[in-house]
Amino acid sequence: MATFDSVWRRIEACSGQVFHTKTGVPFSYAVRHGQVHLNNTKRIIPRSDFVKAHALMPLNGPGRISNLVQGSAYVFGVLTDRRIGP
């Protein structure tokens, strides 16, 4: 598995691109000050939430991390996308 720093660099590099949740909902984001700012909601997800979820990879769905991180569907969508992980 990739180190989280390399994953985070890919997350930053893909800022503004379209991703999808497991159920197919499209979204994009911007990375600012170590946080992911979702463009389709007012939700802001801290880098630390991605660290927590990444430590549990591989995941089958966002349910396993829903009580650990904010915006679990979005975190799952980013971390499992071929541009970001594994």
DSSP file (Angstrom, degrees, kcal/mol; ACC not computed):
  #  RESIDUE AA STRUCTURE BP1 BP2  ACC     N-H-->O    O-->H-N    N-H-->O    O-->H-N    TCO  KAPPA ALPHA  PHI   PSI    X-CA   Y-CA   Z-CA
    1    1 A M              0   0    0      0, 0.0     3,-0.1     0, 0.0    84,-0.0   0.000 360.0 360.0 360.0 143.8    0.0    0.0    0.0
    2    2 A A        -     0   0    0     84,-2.4     2,-0.1     1,-0.1    83,-0.0  -0.311 360.0-101.7 -67.7 151.8    1.2    3.5   -0.8
    3    3 A T     >  -     0   0    0      1,-0.1     4,-1.8     4,-0.0     3,-0.4  -0.405  31.3-117.2 -68.3 153.8    2.3    5.8    2.0
    4    4 A F  H  > S+     0   0    0      1,-0.2     4,-3.2     2,-0.2     5,-0.2   0.866 112.1  61.6 -65.8 -32.9   -0.3    8.3    3.0
    5    5 A D  H  > S+     0   0    0      1,-0.2     4,-1.9     2,-0.2    -1,-0.2   0.901 106.2  46.1 -59.0 -39.5    1.9   11.2    2.0
    6    6 A S  H  > S+     0   0    0     -3,-0.4     4,-1.6     2,-0.2    -1,-0.2   0.878 112.6  50.8 -70.9 -35.7    2.0   10.0   -1.6
    7    7 A V  H  X S+     0   0    0     -4,-1.8     4,-2.4     2,-0.2    -2,-0.2   0.929 109.4  51.0 -63.4 -44.8   -1.8    9.4   -1.5
    8    8 A W  H  X S+     0   0    0     -4,-3.2     4,-2.6     1,-0.2    -2,-0.2   0.884 106.3  54.5 -62.9 -38.2   -2.3   13.0   -0.2
    9    9 A R  H  X S+     0   0    0     -4,-1.9     4,-2.3    -5,-0.2    -1,-0.2   0.894 109.6  47.8 -61.7 -38.8   -0.1   14.4   -3.1
   10   10 A R  H  X S+     0   0    0     -4,-1.6     4,-1.6     2,-0.2    -2,-0.2   0.889 109.4  53.2 -68.6 -38.7   -2.4   12.6   -5.6
   11   11 A I  H  < S+     0   0    0     -4,-2.4     3,-0.3     1,-0.2    -2,-0.2   0.935 111.9  45.9 -59.7 -45.8   -5.5   13.9   -3.8
   12   12 A E  H >< S+     0   0    0     -4,-2.6     3,-1.4     1,-0.2    -2,-0.2   0.913 110.7  52.8 -61.9 -43.1   -4.0   17.5   -4.1
   13   13 A A  H 3< S+     0   0    0     -4,-2.3    -1,-0.2     1,-0.3    -2,-0.2   0.774 107.9  51.7 -65.8 -26.3   -3.1   16.9   -7.8
   14   14 A C  T >< S+     0   0    0     -4,-1.6     3,-2.3    -3,-0.3    -1,-0.3   0.325  77.0 138.0 -94.8   8.1   -6.7   15.8   -8.6
   15   15 A S  T <  S+     0   0    0     -3,-1.4    15,-0.2     1,-0.3     3,-0.1  -0.292  71.1  21.9 -53.5 132.3   -8.3   18.8   -7.1
   16   16 A G  T 3  S+     0   0    0     13,-2.3    -1,-0.3     1,-0.3     2,-0.1   0.220  96.3 118.2  92.1 -14.0  -11.1   20.1   -9.3
   17   17 A Q  S <  S-     0   0    0     -3,-2.3    12,-0.4    12,-0.1     2,-0.4  -0.463  71.5-102.0 -82.4 159.3  -11.6   16.7  -11.1
   18   18 A V        +     0   0    0     10,-0.1     2,-0.2    -2,-0.1    10,-0.2  -0.685  42.0 175.5 -86.9 131.4  -14.9   14.8  -10.9
   19   19 A F  E     -A   27   0A   0      8,-3.4     8,-2.3    -2,-0.4     2,-0.4  -0.711  17.7-136.5-120.2 173.1  -15.1   11.8   -8.6
   20   20 A H  E     -A   26   0A   0     57,-0.3     2,-0.1     6,-0.2    61,-0.0  -0.994   9.6-127.8-136.7 143.2  -18.1    9.6   -7.7
   21   21 A T    >   -     0   0    0      4,-2.1     3,-2.0    -2,-0.4    53,-0.1  -0.289  45.6 -94.1 -73.1 172.4  -19.4    8.2   -4.5
   22   22 A K  T 3  S+     0   0    0      1,-0.3    -1,-0.1    51,-0.3    52,-0.0   0.825 129.6  52.6 -59.0 -31.3  -20.1    4.4   -4.4
   23   23 A T  T 3  S-     0   0    0      2,-0.1    -1,-0.3    50,-0.0    50,-0.0   0.398 125.0-102.5 -87.6   3.3  -23.7    5.1   -5.4
   24   24 A G    <   +     0   0    0     -3,-2.0    -2,-0.1     1,-0.3    -1,-0.0   0.525  67.2 151.1  94.3   6.0  -22.6    7.2   -8.4
   25   25 A V        -     0   0    0      1,-0.1    -4,-2.1    -5,-0.0    -1,-0.3  -0.602  41.8-133.2 -73.0 122.6  -23.2   10.7   -7.1
   26   26 A P  E     +A   20   0A   0      0, 0.0     2,-0.3     0, 0.0    -6,-0.2  -0.493  35.6 158.2 -77.8 146.6  -20.6   13.0   -8.8
   27   27 A F  E     -A   19   0A   0     -8,-2.3    -8,-3.4    -2,-0.2     2,-0.3  -0.981  21.7-160.4-156.6 161.7  -18.6   15.5   -6.8
   28   28 A S        -     0   0    0     -2,-0.3    11,-2.8   -10,-0.2    12,-0.5  -0.877  12.0-163.7-137.1 173.3  -15.4   17.5   -7.0
   29   29 A Y  E     -B   38   0B   0    -12,-0.4   -13,-2.3    -2,-0.3     2,-0.4  -0.957  15.5-137.5-152.5 165.5  -13.3   19.2   -4.4
   30   30 A A  E     -B   37   0B   0      7,-2.0     7,-3.4    -2,-0.3     2,-0.6  -0.983  20.4-136.3-126.5 142.9  -10.6   21.8   -3.8
   31   31 A V  E     +B   36   0B   0     -2,-0.4     2,-0.4     5,-0.2     5,-0.2  -0.893  32.5 163.5-102.5 121.7   -7.7   21.2   -1.3
   32   32 A R  E >   -B   35   0B   0      3,-2.4     3,-1.1    -2,-0.6    -2,-0.1  -0.989  63.8 -12.4-140.0 128.8   -6.9   24.2    0.9
   33   33 A H  T 3  S-     0   0    0     -2,-0.4     3,-0.1     1,-0.3    -1,-0.1   0.859 128.2 -50.2  54.7  42.2   -4.9   24.4    4.1
   34   34 A G  T 3  S+     0   0    0      1,-0.2    13,-2.1    12,-0.1     2,-0.3   0.731 118.2 106.1  72.3  21.9   -4.8   20.6    4.5
   35   35 A Q  E <   -BC  32  46B   0     -3,-1.1    -3,-2.4    11,-0.2     2,-0.6  -0.969  67.5-129.7-133.9 149.3   -8.5   20.2    4.1
   36   36 A V  E     -BC  31  45B   0      9,-3.3     9,-3.0    -2,-0.3     2,-0.7  -0.887  21.0-160.8 -98.5 118.2  -10.8   18.9    1.3
   37   37 A H  E     -BC  30  44B   0     -7,-3.4    -7,-2.0    -2,-0.6     7,-0.2  -0.884  14.5-139.5-101.6 110.6  -13.5   21.4    0.5
   38   38 A L  E     -B   29   0B   0      5,-2.0    -9,-0.3    -2,-0.7     3,-0.2  -0.475   3.4-151.4 -72.4 138.7  -16.3   19.7   -1.4
   39   39 A N  S    S+     0   0    0    -11,-2.8   -10,-0.1     1,-0.2    -1,-0.1   0.663  92.1  50.3 -85.5 -17.0  -17.8   21.7   -4.2
   40   40 A N  S    S+     0   0    0    -12,-0.5     2,-0.3     3,-0.1    -1,-0.2   0.510 119.5  25.5-100.3  -4.6  -21.3   20.2   -4.1
   41   41 A T  S    S-     0   0    0      2,-0.2   -14,-0.0    -3,-0.2     0, 0.0  -0.852  81.4-111.0-140.8 176.8  -21.8   20.7   -0.3
   42   42 A K  S    S+     0   0    0     -2,-0.3     2,-0.1    -5,-0.1    -3,-0.1   0.313  74.9 127.8 -92.2   8.2  -20.5   23.0    2.4
   43   43 A R        -     0   0    0     -6,-0.1    -5,-2.0     1,-0.0     2,-0.4  -0.402  41.9-164.8 -71.5 139.2  -18.7   20.0    3.9
   44   44 A I  E     -C   37   0B   0     -7,-0.2    -7,-0.2    -2,-0.1    -2,-0.1  -0.996   4.8-160.5-123.6 125.7  -15.0   20.4    4.7
   45   45 A I  E     -C   36   0B   0     -9,-3.0    -9,-3.3    -2,-0.4     2,-0.1  -0.926  14.6-133.5-112.1 121.8  -13.1   17.2    5.4
   46   46 A P  E >>  -C   35   0B   0      0, 0.0     3,-1.4     0, 0.0     4,-1.0  -0.354  20.5-117.0 -72.5 152.7   -9.7   17.4    7.2
   47   47 A R  H >> S+     0   0    0    -13,-2.1     4,-2.0     1,-0.3     3,-0.5   0.852 113.0  66.7 -52.8 -37.5   -6.7   15.5    6.0
   48   48 A S  H 3> S+     0   0    0      1,-0.3     4,-2.1   -14,-0.2    -1,-0.3   0.804  95.1  56.0 -59.7 -30.2   -6.7   13.6    9.3
   49   49 A D  H <> S+     0   0    0     -3,-1.4     4,-2.1     2,-0.2    -1,-0.3   0.874 106.9  49.1 -69.8 -35.9  -10.0   11.9    8.3
   50   50 A F  H <X S+     0   0    0     -4,-1.0     4,-2.7    -3,-0.5    -2,-0.2   0.872 109.0  53.9 -68.0 -36.2   -8.4   10.7    5.1
   51   51 A V  H  X S+     0   0    0     -4,-2.0     4,-1.8     2,-0.2    -2,-0.2   0.939 109.0  48.5 -60.7 -47.6   -5.4    9.4    7.2
   52   52 A K  H  X S+     0   0    0     -4,-2.1     4,-0.5     1,-0.2    -2,-0.2   0.928 115.2  43.6 -58.9 -47.8   -7.9    7.4    9.4
   53   53 A A  H >< S+     0   0    0     -4,-2.1     3,-1.3     1,-0.2     4,-0.3   0.895 109.9  55.8 -67.5 -40.2   -9.7    5.9    6.4
   54   54 A H  H >< S+     0   0    0     -4,-2.7     3,-1.4     1,-0.3    -1,-0.2   0.856  99.8  60.8 -61.2 -35.0   -6.5    5.1    4.5
   55   55 A A  H 3< S+     0   0    0     -4,-1.8    -1,-0.3     1,-0.3    -2,-0.2   0.712 105.1  49.4 -65.2 -19.9   -5.2    3.1    7.5
   56   56 A L  T << S+     0   0    0     -3,-1.3    -1,-0.3    -4,-0.5    -2,-0.2   0.400  93.3 164.5 -99.5   1.0   -8.2    0.8    7.1
   57   57 A M    <   +     0   0    0     -3,-1.4     2,-0.1    -4,-0.3    -3,-0.0  -0.340  44.0  59.4 -65.0 146.1   -7.9    0.2    3.4
   58   58 A P  S    S+     0   0    0      0, 0.0     2,-0.3     0, 0.0    22,-0.0   0.463  73.6 177.1 -82.4 149.2   -9.0   -1.8    1.5
   59   59 A L        -     0   0    0     -2,-0.1    -2,-0.1     1,-0.1    -6,-0.0  -0.895  29.5-154.7-116.9 146.9  -12.6   -0.9    2.2
   60   60 A N  S    S-     0   0    0     -2,-0.3    -1,-0.1     1,-0.3    -3,-0.0   0.675  77.9 -18.8 -90.4 -20.5  -15.7   -2.4    0.6
   61   61 A G  S >  S-     0   0    0      1,-0.0     3,-0.8    11,-0.0    -1,-0.3  -0.975  71.9 -89.7-173.3 172.3  -17.9    0.7    1.2
   62   62 A P  G >> S+     0   0    0      0, 0.0     3,-1.1     0, 0.0     4,-0.7   0.621 102.7  84.5 -74.0 -12.2  -18.2    3.8    3.3
   63   63 A G  G >4 S+     0   0    0      1,-0.3     3,-0.7     2,-0.2     4,-0.4   0.848  83.0  58.8 -60.0 -35.1  -20.2    2.2    6.0
   64   64 A R  G <4 S+     0   0    0     -3,-0.8    -1,-0.3     1,-0.2     3,-0.1   0.756 115.7  34.4 -67.5 -23.6  -17.1    0.9    7.8
   65   65 A I  G X> S+     0   0    0     -3,-1.1     4,-2.0    -4,-0.3     3,-1.7   0.377  86.1 102.9-110.6   3.2  -15.7    4.4    8.2
   66   66 A S  T << S+     0   0    0     -4,-0.7     6,-0.2    -3,-0.7    -2,-0.1   0.782  86.9  43.9 -62.2 -27.5  -19.0    6.3    8.7
   67   67 A N  T 34 S+     0   0    0     -4,-0.4    -1,-0.3    -3,-0.1    -2,-0.1   0.456 116.2  48.9 -94.0  -0.1  -18.5    6.6   12.5
   68   68 A L  T <4 S+     0   0    0     -3,-1.7     2,-0.3     1,-0.2    -2,-0.2   0.712 112.1  30.7-106.7 -28.1  -14.8    7.6   12.1
   69   69 A V  S >< S-     0   0    0     -4,-2.0     3,-0.5   -17,-0.1     2,-0.3  -0.898  76.0-108.1-135.2 158.5  -14.7   10.3    9.5
   70   70 A Q  T 3  S+     0   0    0     -2,-0.3     5,-0.2     1,-0.2    -3,-0.1  -0.628 101.7  12.0 -79.6 143.5  -16.8   13.2    8.2
   71   71 A G  T >> S+     0   0    0     -2,-0.3     4,-2.5    -5,-0.1     3,-0.9   0.925  72.9 179.2  59.4  48.7  -18.3   12.7    4.7
   72   72 A S  H <> S+     0   0    0     -3,-0.5     4,-2.7     1,-0.3     5,-0.2   0.828  76.1  56.8 -56.4 -35.4  -17.5    9.0    4.6
   73   73 A A  H 3> S+     0   0    0      2,-0.2     4,-1.9     1,-0.2   -51,-0.3   0.881 111.9  42.8 -63.4 -36.8  -19.1    8.5    1.1
   74   74 A Y  H <> S+     0   0    0     -3,-0.9     4,-2.3     2,-0.2    -2,-0.2   0.899 113.2  50.4 -75.9 -42.7  -16.8   11.2   -0.3
   75   75 A V  H  X S+     0   0    0     -4,-2.5     4,-2.7     2,-0.2     5,-0.2   0.935 113.6  46.8 -59.6 -46.3  -13.7   10.0    1.6
   76   76 A F  H  X S+     0   0    0     -4,-2.7     4,-2.1    -5,-0.2    -2,-0.2   0.924 110.4  53.1 -61.2 -45.1  -14.4    6.5    0.2
   77   77 A G  H  < S+     0   0    0     -4,-1.9     4,-0.4    -5,-0.2   -57,-0.3   0.875 114.1  41.9 -59.2 -39.3  -15.0    7.8   -3.3
   78   78 A V  H >< S+     0   0    0     -4,-2.3     3,-1.1     2,-0.2     7,-0.3   0.955 115.2  47.5 -72.3 -51.9  -11.7    9.6   -3.3
   79   79 A L  H 3< S+     0   0    0     -4,-2.7    -2,-0.2     1,-0.3    -1,-0.2   0.770 115.0  45.1 -66.4 -26.4   -9.5    6.9   -1.7
   80   80 A T  T 3< S+     0   0    0     -4,-2.1    -1,-0.3    -5,-0.2    -2,-0.2   0.479  85.8 112.4 -96.5  -2.7  -10.9    4.1   -3.9
   81   81 A D  S X> S-     0   0    0     -3,-1.1     4,-2.3    -4,-0.4     3,-1.7  -0.457  76.1-124.0 -69.7 142.0  -10.7    6.0   -7.2
   82   82 A R  T 34 S+     0   0    0      1,-0.3    -1,-0.1     2,-0.2    -4,-0.0   0.743 110.0  60.0 -60.3 -23.8   -8.0    4.6   -9.6
   83   83 A R  T 34 S+     0   0    0      1,-0.1    -1,-0.3    -5,-0.1    -4,-0.1   0.724 117.9  27.8 -75.6 -20.3   -6.4    8.1   -9.7
   84   84 A I  T <4 S+     0   0    0     -3,-1.7    -2,-0.2    -6,-0.3   -74,-0.1   0.851 102.6  97.8-108.0 -53.0   -5.7    8.1   -6.0
   85   85 A G     <        0   0    0     -4,-2.3    -1,-0.1    -7,-0.3    -5,-0.1  -0.490 360.0 360.0-110.3 176.0   -5.3    4.6   -4.6
   86   86 A P              0   0    0      0, 0.0   -84,-2.4     0, 0.0    -1,-0.2  -0.961 360.0 360.0 -82.5 360.0   -4.0    2.2   -3.6
